Amino acid sequence: MRKHKERIIRHLTDTDGKRIVEVPLGQNGKRVAVLYEQEFEELIGLGLSPRWRILKDRNNAMRVTVWLGSIKQQISVARLICGADVHQNVSYLDGNPFNLRSTNLLLGMGRGTRNDRTLIKPAKNSSMVFKHEYINGAPQ
């Protein structure tokens, strides 16, 4: 089995005093997705893996995705956070696809074909190692 590099998920407080999480993206983890800690914990509680990556769509736009084994596809983390349904899409108010704070996500009419949240199954064990680092205090 291939050994994966340890990824560190950082929990910290943003400039507005809100608890956020920085999730490393891809193998090298040079880029991170940022979202509210409560929403991250909700997604992980549903069974979503924290092994996220960057994917370019057909228009060459970047988005944060996660592998969903139940449908054998990458799915958009932003769509999961918003609970986007059929015929809905998600836009980023600040234009940054790595800022996944719910206050930055705008749900609108679009070409969505399903509600991905309903397809989440608990993640299988993997050799990926995740370490949580708490900055500015323990989890709330």
Secondary structure, DSSP 8 states (H G I E B T S, - for coil): ------EEEEEEE-TTS-EEEEEEETTT--EEEEEEHHHHHHHHHHT--S-EEEEE-TTS-EEEEEEETTTTEEEEHHHHHHT--TTEEEEETTS-TTB--GGGEEEEE----S-GGGG-------S--EEEEE-SSS--
